Amino acid sequence: MTAAEDNTTDTEAPATPTKHEAPQGTAVLDSAHLGDIEGAFGRISLSETDHPRTWKTRLLTLLAIVGPGIIVMVGDNDAGGVATYAQAGQNYGYSLLWVLLLLVPVLIVNQEMVVRLGAVTGVGHARLINERFGRGWGWFSVGDLFLLNFLTIVTEFIGISLAADYIGISKYIVVPISAVALVAIMASGSFRRWERAMFLFIAITLLQIPMLLMSHPQWGQAAKSFVVPSISGGISSDAVLLIIAIVGTTVAPWQLFFQQSNVVDKRITPRFMAYERADTVLGAFVVIVGAAALLITGDWAARSTNTVGNFTDAGAIARLLGQHSQTLGSFFAIVLMDASIIGAAAVTLATSYAFGDVFGLKHSLHRGFADAKQFYLSYTAMVALAAVIVLIPGAPLGLITTAVQALAGLLLPSASVFLLLLCNDPQVLGPWVNRAWLNWVAGIIVGTLLLLSGILMATTLFPKIDVVAVATYLGVALVVLGVAAIPVLRWMARRQPAPPPVKLPVRELDRNSWRMPPLTLLEPVVWSPGTRLGMIALRSYLVLGALLLVVKAVQVGRG
């Protein structure tokens, strides 16, 4: 099946690369990232541009493009997501559904920005950070990402083992089989086969629909909870921490790296930007609907067994549901295992993409194992090591789970800041840079994430601290610092000459064909005084937070 739009002139490279090196005059690192779009549900030949713009053609084009947005969003409802949403339902009923609704615009804004970066630049997030901000910042950001992603993969296998335990199969059988399946799915040498396999696992998540209906949902109460913010039992430290956990598990740093690289690997260009945006918006609503279903199911598990407020883990939720209905318990266990596999596949691939970006290696699912050994070996090594850790008797799985939540909270604001800087870089995005209103929205999101990160870090290091008081103090501190920084920034700006303006094409036709030039030809990044001051503060926060987390981990390890 082929489909294409006819309103632009195709300027891409031939469909089948003939060299391992990136073509001259482009920023693309791997030549396999150029060519025809081969999706799970269709193929777009870039040489075919003379099709009428009918509804049928547009639908076929959307089907061919759809994938990166839905996969990254569904992958975010992984083992940690299932556990967090179920915990919200068991401990607080429907009252936290409003948090999920507020996360929809956050997801769309963040992921739309990486869609633009991927389609316009043709390179991954890790490489852009390295090249535009220097290897110091690059390693500071990507190195932490590697650690966080690996620990997240371990938690995915923990989810697989919990589901297997409920079903009655030994984890020493299920975990190795899952690891082999994950490697086999990726190493097929075909992007289309990989994407079809991912959609097969995504189809299994449709079990959430009968699972939801079997959980006796109270539709009126659910609708009210979506639009009227409230917290069952009132504001408490545990409730604030759970809200932060919901935000952290729904808006994760690895999503930025995955979708941008996956858009590049799928060969999506600005010409198809609108379709990939639709894919992202669709994925955002899919993930929130799934999260709501899990929360409502968790509520039914508590109500039907009189265990409100007694959450332990996702496996226990399956057992509670099984007391009421064996079918319902099995559905939840299957959803948990499936979510863990999708999450592991997406997070591991995001890490391998970043690995290829950082070390300048071939890193495309269009290549077979023999043609991209280091790319596939990095993926295989992470999957194998994570699986082995979960199978080790007495492994500190609880400490790993806690570390994942703390690290995600620590890294999320920095990841969002880099994203915002790149999307305002005219050398990188040209006529696709952020509009002013989007910067305001993204700035509010980053500020909120920074506030939540500070709360999570404080409570991780000092468990007995008053979370509500900390949230209030940090919120006031952010406002005061923001107001106090204005005169300082104005003074610094007067002492520094303004950089020369960058001339860029702005016509609509240029937006559809403009691509970022080779990174070596771009002018160096010139930070404003405010940006420089903010980045120094961010680096200080990350260093201090990382050191404190290490100290805390050592203390916990020693009991």
C-alpha positions in Angstrom: 0.0 0.0 0.0 1.4 3.4 -0.9 0.3 6.9 -0.2 1.9 10.3 -0.4 1.0 14.0 -0.4 1.4 16.1 -3.5 1.7 19.6 -2.0 5.5 19.6 -1.7 8.5 18.7 -3.8 10.4 15.7 -2.6 14.0 16.5 -1.7 14.9 13.3 0.1 17.6 10.7 -0.7 16.9 7.6 -2.7 14.9 4.9 -1.0 17.7 2.4 -0.7 21.0 3.7 0.6 24.1 2.4 -1.1 26.7 3.6 1.5 27.2 3.1 5.2 28.2 6.7 5.6 25.7 9.5 5.9 25.2 11.3 2.6 27.0 14.6 2.1 25.0 17.8 2.9 22.9 16.3 5.5 23.1 15.9 9.3 21.9 12.3 9.2 24.4 10.0 10.8 23.2 6.7 9.4 22.2 6.4 5.7 19.6 3.8 6.6 17.6 6.7 8.1 16.9 8.0 4.6 14.5 6.4 2.1 10.9 5.2 1.8 8.7 5.1 4.9 7.9 1.5 5.8 5.3 1.4 8.6 3.3 -1.4 10.1 0.2 -0.5 8.1 1.5 0.9 4.9 4.4 2.2 2.9 5.1 5.6 1.4 7.4 5.9 -1.6 9.1 9.2 -1.5 9.3 9.2 -5.3 5.5 9.2 -5.6 4.2 12.7 -5.2 1.4 13.0 -7.8 -1.4 11.5 -5.8 -4.7 13.5 -5.3 -5.2 14.7 -1.8 -8.4 12.7 -1.1 -9.6 11.4 2.2 -8.6 7.9 1.2 -5.1 9.0 0.4 -4.8 10.9 3.7 -6.1 8.0 5.7 -3.6 5.6 4.0 -0.8 8.1 4.7 -1.8 8.3 8.3 -1.8 4.5 8.6 1.7 4.4 7.2 3.0 7.1 9.5 1.3 6.0 12.7 3.6 4.2 15.1 6.2 6.3 17.0 3.6 8.4 18.9 1.4 5.5 20.0 4.3 3.2 20.8 6.1 5.7 23.0 2.8 6.5 24.9 1.7 2.9 25.4 5.2 2.0 26.4 5.0 4.6 29.1 2.2 2.6 30.7 4.8 0.0 31.7 5.3 -2.1 34.9 5.9 1.0 37.0 2.9 2.8 35.4 0.5 -0.2 36.0 1.6 -0.3 39.7 1.3 3.4 40.2 -2.1 3.8 38.7 -3.4 0.7 40.5 -2.0 2.1 43.8 -3.8 5.4 43.1 -7.1 3.5 42.7 -6.6 1.2 45.7 -5.6 4.0 48.1 -7.6 7.0 46.8 -10.4 5.6 44.7 -11.4 7.7 41.7 -10.3 11.0 43.3 -6.9 11.3 41.4 -8.4 10.9 37.9 -8.0 14.7 37.4 -4.2 14.3 37.5 -4.4 12.1 34.4 -6.4 14.7 32.5 -3.9 17.4 33.4 -1.1 15.3 32.0 -2.6 15.2 28.5 -1.3 18.6 27.4 2.0 18.0 29.1 2.5 14.8 27.1 1.4 16.4 23.8 3.6 19.5 24.2 6.7 17.6 25.2 6.4 14.9 22.5 5.4 17.3 19.8 8.6 19.2 20.3 10.7 16.0 19.8 8.6 15.1 16.8 9.7 18.4 15.2 13.3 17.8 16.2 13.4 14.4 14.7 11.6 15.2 11.5 13.6 18.4 10.8 17.1 17.5 12.0 17.2 13.8 11.0 19.3 13.0 14.1 18.6 11.7 17.6 18.2 13.7 20.8 21.4 12.5 22.3 23.5 13.6 19.4 21.9 17.0 19.3 22.7 17.6 23.0 26.3 16.4 22.4 26.9 18.6 19.4 25.1 21.7 20.4 26.0 21.9 24.1 29.3 20.1 24.2 30.4 16.6 25.3 30.5 17.7 28.9 26.7 18.5 29.0 26.1 15.6 26.6 27.7 13.0 28.8 26.2 14.6 31.9 22.7 14.1 30.4 23.1 10.9 28.4 25.2 9.1 31.0 22.5 9.6 33.6 19.9 8.5 31.0 21.8 5.2 30.4 21.8 4.4 34.2 18.1 5.4 34.6 17.0 3.4 31.5 18.9 0.3 32.6 17.3 0.4 36.1 13.9 0.9 34.4 14.5 -2.2 32.3 15.1 -4.1 35.5 11.8 -2.9 36.9 10.1 -4.2 33.7 11.4 -7.6 34.3 10.2 -7.3 37.9 6.7 -6.7 36.5 7.1 -9.8 34.3 8.0 -11.9 37.3 5.1 -10.6 39.3 2.6 -11.4 36.6 4.2 -14.9 36.1 3.9 -15.6 39.8 0.1 -14.9 39.7 -0.3 -17.0 36.6 1.6 -19.8 38.2 4.7 -20.0 36.0 8.2 -19.8 37.5 10.0 -16.5 36.8 13.1 -18.7 35.9 11.1 -19.7 32.8 9.2 -16.6 31.9 11.9 -14.0 32.4 14.5 -15.7 30.1 11.8 -16.4 27.4 10.8 -12.7 27.6 14.4 -11.6 27.2 14.9 -13.8 24.1 11.6 -12.6 22.6 12.6 -8.9 23.1 15.9 -9.5 21.3 14.3 -11.5 18.5 11.7 -8.8 17.9 14.3 -6.1 17.5 17.0 -8.0 15.6 14.8 -8.9 12.7 16.5 -6.4 10.4 13.2 -4.8 9.4 11.7 -1.7 10.8 8.3 -2.8 9.5 8.5 -6.2 11.3 9.5 -4.6 14.5 6.7 -2.1 14.4 4.1 -4.8 13.6 5.4 -6.8 16.6 4.9 -3.8 18.8 1.4 -3.2 17.5 0.6 -6.9 18.3 1.6 -6.3 21.9 -0.3 -3.0 21.9 -3.4 -4.9 20.7 -3.1 -7.1 23.9 -3.6 -4.0 26.0 -7.2 -3.9 24.7 -7.8 -6.4 27.5 -8.0 -3.2 29.6 -11.5 -2.7 28.1 -13.2 -5.9 29.4 -11.0 -5.5 32.6 -12.5 -2.0 33.1 -16.1 -3.2 32.5 -15.7 -6.1 34.9 -14.5 -3.7 37.6 -18.0 -2.2 38.0 -17.1 1.4 37.1 -19.1 4.2 38.5 -19.3 6.4 35.4 -20.8 9.4 37.1 -18.2 9.5 39.8 -15.5 9.0 37.3 -16.6 11.9 35.1 -16.8 14.2 38.2 -13.3 13.1 39.4 -11.9 13.9 35.9 -13.0 17.6 36.1 -13.2 18.4 39.8 -9.8 18.1 41.5 -10.0 16.4 44.9 -8.0 14.0 47.1 -9.8 11.3 49.0 -9.0 11.9 52.7 -7.6 15.3 52.1 -4.1 16.5 51.2 -1.4 14.4 52.8 2.3 13.6 52.3 1.4 10.2 50.9 -1.1 11.7 48.4 1.4 14.3 47.2 4.0 11.7 46.7 1.6 9.5 44.8 0.7 12.4 42.5 4.4 13.0 41.9 4.8 9.3 41.1 1.9 9.5 38.6 3.5 12.5 36.8 6.9 10.8 36.9 5.7 7.5 35.4 3.6 9.3 32.8 6.1 11.9 31.7 9.5 10.0 31.6 12.9 11.2 30.2 13.3 8.2 28.0 10.2 9.1 26.0 12.0 12.2 24.5 15.0 10.1 23.3 12.9 7.3 22.0 10.3 9.2 19.9 12.8 11.5 18.3 15.1 8.6 17.3 12.2 6.5 16.2 10.8 9.3 14.0 14.3 9.6 12.4 14.5 5.8 12.0 11.1 5.6 10.4 12.3 8.3 7.9 9.6 10.8 8.7 10.3 14.3 7.3 8.6 17.7 7.8 6.5 16.8 4.8 4.6 14.4 7.1 4.7 16.4 10.2 0.9 16.8 10.6 0.4 13.0 10.5 3.1 12.4 13.1 1.5 15.0 15.3 -1.8 13.3 15.0 -0.1 10.0 15.9 1.3 11.7 19.0 -2.0 13.2 20.1 -3.8 9.9 19.6 -1.1 8.2 21.7 -1.5 10.7 24.5 -5.2 10.0 24.8 -4.7 6.2 24.5 -2.2 6.3 27.4 -4.5 8.3 29.6 -7.5 6.1 28.9 -5.4 3.1 29.8 -4.2 4.7 33.0 -7.7 5.6 34.0 -8.8 1.9 33.4 -6.0 0.7 35.6 -6.9 3.2 38.3 -10.5 2.2 38.3 -9.6 -1.4 38.3 -7.4 -0.8 41.4 -10.3 0.9 43.1 -12.5 -2.2 42.4 -9.8 -4.4 43.8 -9.9 -2.5 47.0 -13.7 -2.1 47.3 -14.4 -5.7 46.5 -12.0 -7.0 49.1 -12.1 -4.2 51.8 -8.4 -3.4 51.4 -8.6 0.3 50.7 -5.3 2.0 51.4 -3.3 -1.3 51.7 -1.4 -1.3 48.4 1.8 -3.4 48.2 2.5 -4.2 44.6 0.9 -4.9 41.2 1.0 -8.7 41.8 -1.0 -8.2 45.0 -3.7 -6.3 42.9 -4.0 -9.3 40.6 -4.5 -11.6 43.6 -7.2 -9.3 45.1 -9.0 -9.2 41.8 -8.7 -13.0 41.6 -10.5 -13.3 44.8 -13.5 -11.7 43.1 -13.1 -13.2 39.7 -10.3 -15.5 38.4 -10.8 -14.1 34.9 -10.4 -10.5 36.1 -7.2 -11.4 38.0 -5.8 -13.1 34.9 -6.7 -10.2 32.7 -4.8 -7.8 35.0 -1.8 -10.2 35.2 -1.7 -10.4 31.4 -2.0 -6.6 31.0 0.9 -6.2 33.5 3.1 -8.7 31.7 2.3 -7.2 28.3 2.9 -3.6 29.6 6.3 -4.7 31.0 7.4 -6.2 27.7 6.3 -3.1 25.7 8.1 -0.9 28.2 11.2 -3.0 28.2 11.3 -2.9 24.3 10.8 0.8 24.1 13.2 1.8 26.9 16.0 -0.5 25.7 15.6 0.7 22.1 15.8 4.3 23.3 19.0 3.5 25.1 20.5 1.8 22.0 19.5 4.7 19.8 21.3 7.1 22.2 24.3 4.7 22.3 24.6 4.9 18.5 24.2 8.7 18.6 26.9 9.2 21.1 29.5 6.9 19.6 28.7 7.6 16.0 27.6 4.1 15.1 25.1 2.7 12.7 21.8 2.5 14.7 18.8 1.6 12.6 16.2 -1.1 12.8 16.4 -1.2 9.0 19.8 -2.9 9.3 20.3 -6.5 10.2 22.5 -7.8 13.0 25.5 -8.3 10.8 25.3 -4.8 9.5 24.9 -3.0 13.0 26.5 -5.4 15.5 27.3 -2.8 18.2 23.8 -1.4 18.0 22.2 -4.8 18.5 24.8 -6.0 21.0 24.2 -3.0 23.3 20.5 -3.8 23.2 21.1 -7.5 23.9 23.5 -6.9 26.7 21.1 -4.6 28.5 18.2 -7.0 28.2 20.3 -10.0 29.3 21.9 -8.2 32.3 18.5 -6.8 33.5 17.0 -10.3 33.3 19.9 -11.8 35.2 19.6 -9.3 38.0 15.9 -10.0 38.5 16.7 -13.8 38.7 19.4 -13.4 41.4 18.1 -14.6 44.7 18.1 -11.7 47.2 18.7 -9.0 44.7 17.7 -5.5 46.0 14.7 -5.2 43.7 13.0 -2.8 46.1 16.0 -0.5 46.2 16.1 -0.5 42.4 12.5 0.4 42.1 13.0 3.3 44.5 16.1 4.4 42.7 14.2 4.5 39.4 11.6 6.8 40.8 14.2 9.1 42.4 16.4 9.3 39.3 13.4 9.9 37.0 12.4 12.8 39.2 15.9 14.2 39.2 16.5 14.0 35.4 13.1 15.0 34.1 13.5 18.8 34.5 16.9 18.7 32.9 15.7 16.7 30.0 12.8 19.1 29.5 15.2 22.1 29.7 17.5 20.7 27.0 14.4 20.0 24.8 13.2 23.6 25.2 16.6 25.0 24.3 16.9 22.9 21.2 13.4 23.9 20.1 14.4 27.5 20.3 17.7 27.1 18.4 17.2 28.6 14.9 20.3 26.8 13.7 18.6 23.5 14.5 15.0 24.1 13.6 15.1 27.1 11.3 11.4 28.1 10.6 10.2 25.3 12.9 11.4 26.9 16.1 8.9 27.2 19.0 6.4 30.0 18.9 6.2 32.4 21.9 3.0 30.9 23.3 4.5 27.4 23.2 7.6 28.6 25.1 5.3 30.0 27.8 3.5 26.8 28.1 6.7 24.7 28.1 8.2 27.1 30.6 5.3 26.5 33.0 5.7 22.8 32.5 9.4 22.8 33.2 8.9 24.9 36.4 6.2 22.5 37.6 8.5 19.5 36.9 11.3 21.2 38.7 9.0 21.7 41.7 7.9 18.1 41.7 11.5 17.0 41.3 12.6 18.9 44.3 9.8 17.5 46.4 10.6 13.9 45.3 14.3 14.4 46.0 13.6 15.8 49.5 11.3 12.9 50.4 13.6 10.3 49.0 16.5 11.6 51.2 14.4 12.5 54.2 11.4 10.1 54.4 9.9 11.7 57.5 9.7 15.2 56.1 6.4 17.0 55.8 5.7 16.8 52.1 2.9 19.4 52.1 5.1 21.9 53.8 8.0 21.2 51.5 5.8 21.7 48.4 4.6 25.0 49.8 8.1 26.2 50.6 9.6 25.1 47.2 6.7 26.7 45.3 7.2 30.0 47.1 11.0 29.8 46.6 10.6 29.3 42.9 8.4 32.3 42.6 10.7 34.5 44.7 13.8 33.4 42.7 12.0 34.1 39.4 11.1 37.6 40.5 14.5 38.3 42.0 16.3 37.1 38.9 14.6 39.6 36.6 16.8 42.7 37.5 19.9 40.5 37.7 19.3 39.2 34.2 18.6 42.6 32.8 21.9 43.9 34.3 23.8 40.9 32.8 22.1 41.4 29.4 23.3 45.1 29.3 26.9 44.0 29.8 26.8 41.4 26.9 26.5 42.4 23.3 23.5 40.8 21.5 24.4 38.1 18.9 23.8 38.9 15.3 20.3 37.8 14.0 20.1 34.6 12.1 18.5 34.8 8.7 16.3 31.9 7.9 13.6 31.1 5.3 10.1 31.6 6.7 7.8 30.9 3.8 5.4 28.0 4.2 7.0 26.1 1.3 10.4 26.3 3.1 8.8 24.8 6.2 7.9 21.7 4.3 11.4 21.2 2.7 13.8 22.8 5.2 16.2 20.4 6.9 18.9 21.1 9.4 22.4 21.4 7.7 25.3 19.2 8.8 26.0 19.9 12.5 29.6 20.9 11.7 28.3 23.8 9.6 26.2 25.3 12.3 27.2 28.4 14.3 28.2 27.8 17.9 25.4 28.1 20.5 25.3 31.5 22.2 23.5 31.4 25.5 21.8 34.5 26.9 22.8 35.5 30.4 19.5 34.1 31.8 20.1 30.8 30.1 23.7 30.6 31.3 22.6 31.4 34.9 19.8 28.8 34.7 22.1 26.1 33.3 24.6 26.7 36.1 21.9 26.3 38.7 20.5 23.2 36.9 24.0 21.6 36.8 24.5 22.4 40.5 21.1 20.8 41.4 21.9 17.7 39.4 25.3 17.2 40.9 24.0 17.8 44.5 21.0 15.5 43.9 23.1 12.7 42.4 25.6 12.8 45.3 22.8 12.8 47.9 21.2 9.8 46.1 24.4 7.9 46.2 24.7 8.5 49.9 21.1 7.5 50.4 21.6 4.3 48.4 24.7 3.3 50.5 22.7 3.9 53.7 19.8 1.8 52.5 22.2 -0.9 51.3 23.7 -1.1 54.8 20.3 -1.3 56.4 
